[in-house]
């Protein structure tokens, strides 16, 4: 039997492994891209492009000359306009690649005590504001800077506390309009005006405060905590998506998960197995 014929049918283990790695990388990249555009207007545009692609295949198979010529011209137009239409999504994709989060699910590490205190203060303030139907917009920055949007605000540079956040958003106070921006575990700015989301698929009931919260998360990796003045509902926005009707406990859990405020396994192990002796034993 000709061994060369068998070598063409039976692949070497290395070729199989290399093919599987190749498929896995491509599948993961497509998964991350689809997850990035999920729930945004880009998702609807992508569906339309898939339908047009299927239509083009059918036209080519049926050999409809005139329609095929028209579709070829349309694809040329699409090639020019798609980067403009998908500009927010492309910007977010490049930002994620630049900060290394596109290929990693690791959250931002933060100081345990400070981040837990900040999260507790934000959730407690949101609960009080919600009960009193006081509108609020709190932005928590992560790795992508939003300096151009913070320039419109007032400098504070204060520790995050529930009392301060509540006082800032009290109606008719000098800083109650606009957003509070928390950066590096401190309140950096207040009364900031943010870009509004231009997503046409947002609920028509959402007002300016919600659209501003969603808008800043479309152009950065920031988190936005929003309290509705009309209903008192607490919401959180991330990557252009809005999660509504949260209680303070759910809000705290979401912020803890997103900000990575968890005990490092080495710290946890040290506290468990290498506890310091009690004062009575010293």
Residue frames relative to the residue before (quaternion, step in Angstrom):
aa qw qx qy qz dx dy dz
X 1.0000 0.0000 0.0000 0.0000 0.00 0.00 0.00
X 0.4825 -0.6817 0.4725 0.2814 3.55 -0.94 0.89
X 0.3578 -0.7597 0.5039 0.2023 3.61 -0.58 1.16
X 0.5892 0.5806 -0.3712 0.4218 3.59 1.12 -0.58
X 0.6232 0.5337 -0.3377 0.4613 3.57 1.13 -0.68
X 0.6629 0.4990 -0.3060 0.4668 3.59 1.00 -0.82
X 0.6302 0.5430 -0.3415 0.4375 3.57 1.04 -0.73
X 0.6565 0.4981 -0.3199 0.4675 3.58 1.13 -0.50
X 0.6842 0.4647 -0.2807 0.4869 3.57 1.21 -0.48
X 0.7629 0.2959 -0.1525 0.5543 3.57 0.93 -0.95
X 0.2580 -0.7823 0.5507 0.1346 3.57 -0.52 1.17
X 0.5472 -0.6018 0.4677 0.3460 3.53 -1.22 0.53
X 0.6403 -0.5350 0.3738 0.4051 3.63 -1.15 0.49
X 0.6395 0.5319 -0.3345 0.4430 3.57 1.01 -0.77
X 0.6383 0.5193 -0.3284 0.4639 3.61 1.00 -0.78
X 0.6423 0.5183 -0.3228 0.4632 3.57 1.01 -0.80
X 0.6637 0.4986 -0.3038 0.4675 3.57 0.92 -0.93
X 0.6555 0.5147 -0.3130 0.4555 3.58 0.95 -0.88
X 0.6455 0.5144 -0.3160 0.4679 3.58 1.01 -0.79
X 0.6574 0.5045 -0.3112 0.4652 3.58 0.97 -0.85
X 0.6378 0.5110 -0.3280 0.4739 3.59 1.01 -0.78
X 0.6334 0.5392 -0.3205 0.4531 3.56 1.00 -0.86
X 0.6774 0.4850 -0.2847 0.4743 3.57 0.91 -0.97
X 0.6528 0.5280 -0.3183 0.4401 3.59 0.95 -0.87
X 0.6572 0.5086 -0.3175 0.4567 3.61 0.94 -0.85
X 0.6700 0.4891 -0.3031 0.4691 3.58 0.89 -0.93
X 0.6506 0.5171 -0.3181 0.4561 3.60 0.96 -0.87
X 0.6639 0.5020 -0.3103 0.4593 3.60 0.97 -0.83
X 0.6327 0.5265 -0.3346 0.4589 3.59 1.00 -0.79
X 0.6630 0.4867 -0.3063 0.4793 3.59 0.94 -0.88
X 0.6253 0.5406 -0.3383 0.4497 3.60 1.03 -0.76
X 0.6829 0.4831 -0.2938 0.4625 3.57 0.89 -0.90
X 0.6416 0.5122 -0.3284 0.4671 3.60 1.04 -0.74
X 0.6650 0.4926 -0.3055 0.4710 3.59 0.93 -0.86
X 0.6421 0.5066 -0.3239 0.4755 3.57 1.05 -0.71
X 0.6217 0.5588 -0.3327 0.4366 3.56 1.08 -0.73
X 0.7702 0.3533 -0.1861 0.4973 3.59 0.91 -0.88
X 0.4367 0.7106 -0.4611 0.3029 3.59 1.25 -0.08
X 0.8268 0.2065 -0.1795 0.4914 3.56 -0.90 0.99
X 0.6310 0.4992 -0.3451 0.4833 3.59 1.25 0.11
X 0.6766 -0.4805 0.3501 0.4345 3.56 -1.26 0.11
X 0.5547 0.6094 -0.3916 0.4093 3.58 1.20 -0.47
X 0.5850 0.5798 -0.3718 0.4282 3.59 1.12 -0.59
X 0.6727 0.4804 -0.2954 0.4791 3.59 0.94 -0.87
X 0.6435 0.5152 -0.3243 0.4640 3.58 1.01 -0.78
X 0.6389 0.5246 -0.3250 0.4594 3.58 1.02 -0.77
X 0.6223 0.5279 -0.3386 0.4685 3.58 1.03 -0.72
X 0.6511 0.5134 -0.3149 0.4618 3.56 1.00 -0.81
X 0.6480 0.5103 -0.3196 0.4664 3.58 1.02 -0.76
X 0.6295 0.5264 -0.3367 0.4619 3.60 1.02 -0.75
X 0.6449 0.5127 -0.3184 0.4689 3.59 1.00 -0.82
X 0.6577 0.4999 -0.3086 0.4715 3.58 0.98 -0.84
X 0.6289 0.5319 -0.3336 0.4586 3.57 1.05 -0.73
X 0.6513 0.4980 -0.3097 0.4815 3.57 0.99 -0.82
X 0.6323 0.5298 -0.3228 0.4639 3.57 1.07 -0.79
X 0.6417 0.5260 -0.3182 0.4585 3.59 1.05 -0.80
X 0.6338 0.5269 -0.3304 0.4599 3.58 1.03 -0.78
X 0.6527 0.5078 -0.3136 0.4667 3.59 0.96 -0.86
X 0.6434 0.5241 -0.3187 0.4579 3.58 0.97 -0.87
X 0.6599 0.5050 -0.3057 0.4648 3.56 0.95 -0.88
X 0.6499 0.5168 -0.3145 0.4601 3.59 1.01 -0.79
X 0.7171 0.4247 -0.2458 0.4949 3.60 1.00 -0.84
X 0.3311 -0.7820 0.4716 0.2376 3.58 1.33 -0.17
X 0.2445 0.7502 -0.5612 0.2501 3.56 0.85 1.09
X 0.3324 -0.8233 0.4218 0.1837 3.53 0.05 1.34
X 0.7142 0.4608 -0.2756 0.4490 3.58 0.72 -1.03
X 0.6750 0.4801 -0.2984 0.4742 3.57 0.90 -0.90
X 0.6182 0.5425 -0.3348 0.4599 3.57 1.08 -0.73
X 0.6374 0.5183 -0.3181 0.4732 3.59 1.01 -0.82
X 0.6533 0.5150 -0.3094 0.4606 3.59 0.98 -0.87
X 0.6689 0.4980 -0.3042 0.4605 3.59 0.93 -0.87
X 0.6128 0.5430 -0.3524 0.4532 3.60 1.05 -0.68
X 0.6574 0.4930 -0.3093 0.4787 3.58 1.00 -0.80
X 0.6367 0.5283 -0.3290 0.4553 3.58 1.04 -0.76
X 0.6485 0.5158 -0.3270 0.4544 3.60 0.99 -0.78
X 0.6019 0.5392 -0.3578 0.4679 3.59 1.13 -0.58
X 0.6477 0.5045 -0.3106 0.4790 3.57 1.01 -0.85
X 0.6461 0.5267 -0.3178 0.4519 3.58 0.97 -0.88
X 0.6342 0.5474 -0.3324 0.4331 3.59 1.00 -0.81
X 0.6826 0.4665 -0.2810 0.4873 3.58 1.14 -0.63
X 0.7571 0.4229 -0.2127 0.4502 3.58 0.90 -0.93
X 0.5608 0.6415 -0.3982 0.3396 3.63 1.08 -0.57
X 0.6475 0.5055 -0.3556 0.4458 3.67 0.87 -0.72
X 0.6394 0.5094 -0.3284 0.4731 3.58 1.13 -0.60
X 0.6713 0.5048 -0.2948 0.4556 3.57 0.93 -0.93
X 0.7582 0.3631 -0.1862 0.5085 3.57 0.97 -0.91
X 0.2523 0.8198 -0.4910 0.1522 3.60 1.20 0.34
X 0.6751 0.4750 -0.3375 0.4525 3.70 0.78 -0.79
X 0.6745 0.4910 -0.3031 0.4605 3.58 0.95 -0.85
X 0.6459 0.5087 -0.3234 0.4685 3.60 1.01 -0.78
X 0.6323 0.5239 -0.3309 0.4650 3.58 1.02 -0.76
X 0.6639 0.4949 -0.3070 0.4691 3.59 0.93 -0.86
X 0.6297 0.5390 -0.3285 0.4528 3.57 1.04 -0.80
X 0.6854 0.4758 -0.2861 0.4712 3.58 0.88 -0.95
X 0.6255 0.5293 -0.3420 0.4600 3.59 1.06 -0.69
X 0.6573 0.5023 -0.3145 0.4656 3.58 0.96 -0.83
X 0.6407 0.4998 -0.3293 0.4809 3.59 1.01 -0.74
X 0.6618 0.5324 -0.3063 0.4299 3.57 0.96 -0.87
X 0.7591 0.3451 -0.2157 0.5081 3.60 0.95 -0.75
X 0.5697 -0.6627 0.3496 0.3376 3.57 1.30 0.27
X 0.5420 0.6476 -0.4015 0.3545 3.61 1.19 0.08
X 0.5066 0.6520 -0.4358 0.3582 3.61 1.23 -0.17
X 0.7717 0.2964 -0.1554 0.5409 3.57 1.01 -0.82
X 0.7225 0.3644 -0.2424 0.5352 3.57 1.20 0.27
X 0.2833 -0.7516 0.5744 0.1579 3.54 -1.14 0.71
X 0.3966 0.7269 -0.4740 0.2995 3.58 1.27 0.20
X 0.3594 -0.7447 0.5305 0.1866 3.53 -0.86 1.01
X 0.6395 -0.5130 0.4107 0.3990 3.50 -1.30 0.33
X 0.3394 -0.7326 0.5556 0.1987 3.54 -0.91 0.97
X 0.0107 -0.7982 0.6018 -0.0240 3.56 -1.00 0.81
X 0.6267 -0.5123 0.4182 0.4121 3.51 -1.27 0.31
X 0.5148 -0.6941 0.4081 0.2944 3.55 -0.75 1.09
X 0.7248 0.4489 -0.2720 0.4462 3.57 0.62 -1.07
X 0.6903 0.4863 -0.2884 0.4515 3.59 0.87 -0.95
X 0.6868 0.4753 -0.3011 0.4603 3.59 0.87 -0.88
X 0.6348 0.5136 -0.3399 0.4667 3.59 0.99 -0.70
X 0.6452 0.5120 -0.3191 0.4688 3.57 1.01 -0.78
X 0.6457 0.5152 -0.3201 0.4639 3.59 0.99 -0.82
X 0.6679 0.4993 -0.3030 0.4613 3.58 0.88 -0.94
X 0.6507 0.5093 -0.3153 0.4667 3.58 0.96 -0.83
X 0.6544 0.5130 -0.3173 0.4560 3.59 0.97 -0.82
X 0.6600 0.5067 -0.3120 0.4585 3.58 0.95 -0.86
X 0.6866 0.4748 -0.2940 0.4655 3.60 0.86 -0.93
X 0.6463 0.5077 -0.3300 0.4644 3.62 0.99 -0.75
X 0.6528 0.5019 -0.3159 0.4713 3.57 0.98 -0.83
X 0.6439 0.5224 -0.3239 0.4556 3.60 0.96 -0.84
X 0.6388 0.5300 -0.3301 0.4495 3.59 1.02 -0.77
X 0.6701 0.4853 -0.2969 0.4767 3.59 0.94 -0.88
X 0.6629 0.4989 -0.3047 0.4678 3.58 0.90 -0.88
X 0.6323 0.5374 -0.3280 0.4514 3.58 1.04 -0.78
X 0.6680 0.5062 -0.3090 0.4494 3.59 0.89 -0.91
X 0.7500 0.3815 -0.2067 0.4993 3.57 1.07 -0.72
X 0.4065 -0.7393 0.4509 0.2913 3.59 1.32 0.18
X 0.3642 0.6875 -0.5258 0.3440 3.53 0.84 1.07
X 0.3876 -0.7457 0.4944 0.2219 3.58 -0.66 1.09
X 0.0385 0.7960 -0.6013 0.0575 3.55 -1.08 0.77
X 0.0636 -0.7636 0.6416 0.0356 3.52 -1.26 0.59
X 0.0063 -0.8098 0.5821 -0.0732 3.55 -0.43 1.30
X 0.1366 -0.7977 0.5862 0.0372 3.57 -0.69 1.13
X 0.1216 -0.7723 0.6216 0.0483 3.56 -0.91 0.98
X 0.2478 -0.7903 0.5439 0.1348 3.57 -0.43 1.19
X 0.2085 -0.7521 0.6087 0.1427 3.53 -1.26 0.50
X 0.8431 -0.1381 0.1001 0.5099 3.62 -0.43 -1.11
X 0.6866 0.4532 -0.2878 0.4904 3.61 1.04 -0.65
X 0.3735 -0.7518 0.5019 0.2083 3.56 -0.69 1.06
X 0.1473 -0.7729 0.6113 0.0856 3.57 -1.15 0.65
X 0.1250 0.8578 -0.4900 0.0922 3.54 1.13 0.71
X 0.6473 0.5426 -0.3368 0.4161 3.59 0.98 -0.77
X 0.6911 0.4444 -0.2738 0.4999 3.58 1.20 -0.52
X 0.6312 0.5411 -0.3347 0.4435 3.59 1.20 -0.39
X 0.5212 0.6674 -0.4069 0.3425 3.58 1.21 -0.40
X 0.6482 0.5354 -0.3198 0.4369 3.59 1.14 -0.58
X 0.6449 0.5680 -0.3113 0.4056 3.60 1.25 -0.34
X 0.5239 -0.6038 0.5073 0.3218 3.49 -1.43 -0.07
X 0.4713 -0.6879 0.4783 0.2755 3.58 -0.87 0.97
X 0.0629 -0.7856 0.6148 0.0308 3.54 -1.07 0.85
X 0.0468 0.8308 -0.5537 -0.0303 3.58 0.75 -1.14
X 0.3999 0.7081 -0.4717 0.3407 3.55 0.69 1.16
X 0.5919 -0.5445 0.4507 0.3874 3.54 -1.27 0.38
X 0.4818 -0.6638 0.4904 0.2945 3.55 -1.08 0.73
X 0.1445 0.7653 -0.6157 0.1195 3.55 -0.79 1.05
X 0.5930 -0.5866 0.4161 0.3621 3.55 -1.14 0.64
X 0.6474 0.5363 -0.3256 0.4327 3.59 0.93 -0.87
X 0.6694 0.4919 -0.3093 0.4629 3.58 0.92 -0.87
X 0.6513 0.5108 -0.3230 0.4589 3.60 0.91 -0.84
X 0.6452 0.5132 -0.3244 0.4639 3.59 0.96 -0.82
X 0.6801 0.4977 -0.2946 0.4506 3.59 0.89 -0.93
X 0.6118 0.5604 -0.3593 0.4272 3.59 1.04 -0.70
X 0.7770 0.3739 -0.1849 0.4715 3.58 0.89 -0.93
X 0.3536 0.7154 -0.5193 0.3059 3.60 1.20 0.24
X 0.5222 -0.6580 0.4303 0.3304 3.63 -0.77 0.94
X 0.8315 0.2058 -0.2094 0.4716 3.51 -1.17 0.86
X 0.4777 0.6240 -0.4755 0.3953 3.60 1.19 0.25
X 0.6564 -0.5621 0.3154 0.3921 3.63 -1.06 0.58
X 0.7820 0.3473 -0.1690 0.4892 3.63 1.05 -0.68
X 0.4309 0.7472 -0.4485 0.2341 3.61 1.18 0.05
X 0.6320 0.5022 -0.3463 0.4779 3.62 1.16 -0.45
X 0.7580 0.3580 -0.2683 0.4747 3.55 -1.05 0.72
X 0.5920 -0.5949 0.4427 0.3157 3.53 -1.36 -0.20
X 0.3551 -0.6640 0.6109 0.2447 3.50 -1.32 0.52
X 0.1697 -0.7874 0.5875 0.0777 3.58 -0.89 0.93
X 0.1317 -0.7768 0.6144 0.0410 3.56 -0.75 1.13
X 0.0733 0.7889 -0.6020 0.0994 3.55 -0.75 1.10
X 0.8347 0.0584 -0.0830 0.5413 3.59 -0.93 0.93
X 0.6702 -0.5481 0.2757 0.4177 3.55 0.99 1.01
X 0.6690 0.4303 -0.3141 0.5183 3.59 1.19 0.51
X 0.4742 -0.6262 0.5278 0.3232 3.56 -1.21 0.51
X 0.1903 -0.8231 0.5294 0.0774 3.56 -0.28 1.29
X 0.8226 0.0372 0.0489 0.5653 3.56 0.84 -1.02
X 0.1104 -0.7455 0.6499 0.0983 3.52 -1.35 0.38
X 0.8030 0.2612 -0.2192 0.4888 3.56 -1.28 0.45
X 0.3121 0.7420 -0.5259 0.2745 3.57 0.94 0.93
X 0.2693 -0.7450 0.5890 0.1598 3.57 -1.07 0.77
X 0.1826 -0.8287 0.5286 0.0228 3.53 -0.63 1.22
X 0.5849 -0.5768 0.4202 0.3853 3.60 -1.20 0.38
X 0.3984 -0.7138 0.5250 0.2370 3.55 -1.01 0.84
X 0.5184 -0.6225 0.4861 0.3278 3.54 -1.12 0.68
X 0.2282 -0.7669 0.5840 0.1367 3.55 -1.05 0.80
X 0.3184 0.7514 -0.5096 0.2726 3.58 1.20 0.53
X 0.3166 -0.7886 0.4929 0.1868 3.62 -0.45 1.13
X 0.6499 0.5399 -0.3138 0.4332 3.60 1.23 -0.27
X 0.4363 0.6849 -0.4740 0.3404 3.59 1.22 0.17
X 0.6161 -0.5463 0.4222 0.3789 3.54 -1.21 0.57
X 0.4811 -0.6962 0.4569 0.2740 3.57 -0.83 0.99
X 0.5930 0.5837 -0.3632 0.4192 3.59 1.23 -0.35
X 0.5683 0.6117 -0.3868 0.3914 3.59 1.19 -0.41
X 0.3059 -0.7764 0.5301 0.1506 3.53 -0.88 0.99
X 0.7910 -0.3309 0.2315 0.4597 3.53 -1.35 -0.21
X 0.6376 0.5442 -0.3410 0.4254 3.60 0.95 -0.85
X 0.6841 0.4700 -0.2880 0.4776 3.59 0.89 -0.89
X 0.6666 0.5008 -0.3113 0.4560 3.59 0.94 -0.82
X 0.6268 0.5106 -0.3398 0.4806 3.59 1.10 -0.60
X 0.6438 0.5217 -0.3202 0.4592 3.58 1.00 -0.80
X 0.6659 0.4710 -0.2965 0.4969 3.56 0.99 -0.82
X 0.6392 0.5658 -0.3274 0.4051 3.57 0.96 -0.86
X 0.6842 0.4730 -0.3061 0.4631 3.60 0.88 -0.85
X 0.6626 0.4850 -0.3204 0.4722 3.62 1.09 -0.53
X 0.5831 0.5606 -0.3793 0.4493 3.59 1.24 -0.20
X 0.7573 0.3554 -0.1927 0.5130 3.60 1.11 -0.61
X 0.7740 0.1948 -0.1353 0.5871 3.61 1.26 0.07
X 0.5328 -0.6116 0.4704 0.3476 3.57 -1.32 0.00
X 0.3375 0.7617 -0.4889 0.2587 3.59 1.22 0.40
X 0.3469 -0.6808 0.5985 0.2407 3.53 -1.37 0.32
X 0.1457 -0.7861 0.5958 0.0766 3.58 -1.07 0.72
X 0.1440 -0.7566 0.6345 0.0645 3.55 -0.85 1.06
X 0.0602 -0.8256 0.5595 -0.0413 3.55 -0.63 1.18
X 0.1065 -0.7616 0.6368 0.0558 3.55 -1.01 0.89
X 0.3542 -0.7564 0.5152 0.1922 3.55 -0.71 1.09
X 0.4251 -0.7030 0.5158 0.2431 3.54 -0.94 0.93
X 0.6809 0.5055 -0.2921 0.4423 3.59 1.02 -0.78
X 0.8200 0.2391 -0.0955 0.5111 3.59 0.78 -1.02
X 0.4161 -0.7074 0.4740 0.3192 3.58 1.15 -0.44
X 0.4326 0.7173 -0.4531 0.3049 3.60 1.26 0.08
X 0.3098 -0.7326 0.5820 0.1693 3.55 -1.11 0.83
X 0.0172 -0.7961 0.6043 -0.0268 3.58 -0.89 0.96
X 0.1554 -0.7498 0.6309 0.1248 3.52 -1.32 0.34
X 0.1655 -0.7875 0.5897 0.0683 3.57 -0.94 0.94
X 0.0708 0.7731 -0.6244 0.0862 3.53 -1.08 0.87
X 0.8557 -0.0075 -0.0322 0.5164 3.56 -0.92 1.01
X 0.7219 -0.4646 0.2399 0.4532 3.56 0.96 0.89
X 0.6428 0.4926 -0.3233 0.4895 3.59 1.27 0.15
X 0.2470 -0.7885 0.5550 0.0960 3.54 -1.03 0.88
X 0.1128 -0.7584 0.6395 0.0564 3.54 -0.96 0.96
X 0.1496 -0.8500 0.5049 0.0125 3.55 -0.45 1.26
X 0.8264 0.2898 -0.2037 0.4377 3.50 -1.48 0.19
X 0.2741 0.7497 -0.5412 0.2645 3.54 0.71 1.18
X 0.3247 -0.6753 0.6035 0.2727 3.53 -1.27 0.34
X 0.7087 -0.4738 0.2921 0.4335 3.58 -1.24 0.22
X 0.6301 0.5336 -0.3414 0.4491 3.61 1.08 -0.65
X 0.6659 0.4870 -0.3015 0.4780 3.59 0.94 -0.86
X 0.6204 0.5333 -0.3357 0.4669 3.57 1.06 -0.77
X 0.6550 0.5115 -0.3118 0.4606 3.59 0.92 -0.88
X 0.6530 0.5104 -0.3153 0.4623 3.59 0.97 -0.82
X 0.6595 0.5095 -0.3104 0.4574 3.58 0.96 -0.85
X 0.6670 0.4902 -0.3051 0.4708 3.57 0.93 -0.85
X 0.6277 0.5333 -0.3355 0.4572 3.58 1.02 -0.77
X 0.6688 0.4964 -0.3004 0.4648 3.56 0.95 -0.86
X 0.7132 0.4722 -0.2700 0.4422 3.57 0.85 -0.93
X 0.7405 0.4122 -0.2287 0.4791 3.57 0.98 -0.82
X 0.4349 -0.7363 0.4367 0.2792 3.58 1.28 -0.02
X 0.3325 0.7521 -0.5047 0.2629 3.59 1.10 0.65
X 0.3390 0.7168 -0.5273 0.3054 3.55 0.43 1.27
X 0.5645 -0.6025 0.4410 0.3520 3.54 -1.16 0.54
X 0.4604 -0.6665 0.5130 0.2839 3.55 -0.84 0.97
X 0.5628 -0.6487 0.3866 0.3361 3.58 -0.88 0.92
X 0.6336 0.5265 -0.3401 0.4536 3.58 1.10 -0.62
X 0.6395 0.5104 -0.3234 0.4753 3.58 1.05 -0.77
X 0.6471 0.5251 -0.3065 0.4601 3.54 1.01 -0.89
X 0.6585 0.5071 -0.3042 0.4654 3.58 0.97 -0.87
X 0.6492 0.5215 -0.3148 0.4555 3.55 0.98 -0.86
X 0.6690 0.4964 -0.3073 0.4600 3.57 0.95 -0.88
X 0.6835 0.5067 -0.2920 0.4368 3.59 1.03 -0.77
X 0.8149 0.3010 -0.1220 0.4801 3.57 0.81 -1.02
X 0.7720 0.2808 -0.1610 0.5471 3.57 1.17 -0.46
X 0.0916 0.8265 -0.5464 0.1002 3.54 0.79 1.02
X 0.4749 -0.6495 0.5085 0.3067 3.51 -1.11 0.73
X 0.5461 -0.6291 0.4353 0.3413 3.60 -1.02 0.72
X 0.5593 -0.6097 0.4500 0.3362 3.53 -1.14 0.71
X 0.6468 -0.5473 0.3655 0.3854 3.53 -1.19 0.52
X 0.6344 0.5416 -0.3433 0.4317 3.58 1.09 -0.64
X 0.6864 0.4856 -0.2803 0.4631 3.56 1.16 -0.60
X 0.5743 0.6035 -0.3797 0.4022 3.57 1.22 -0.33
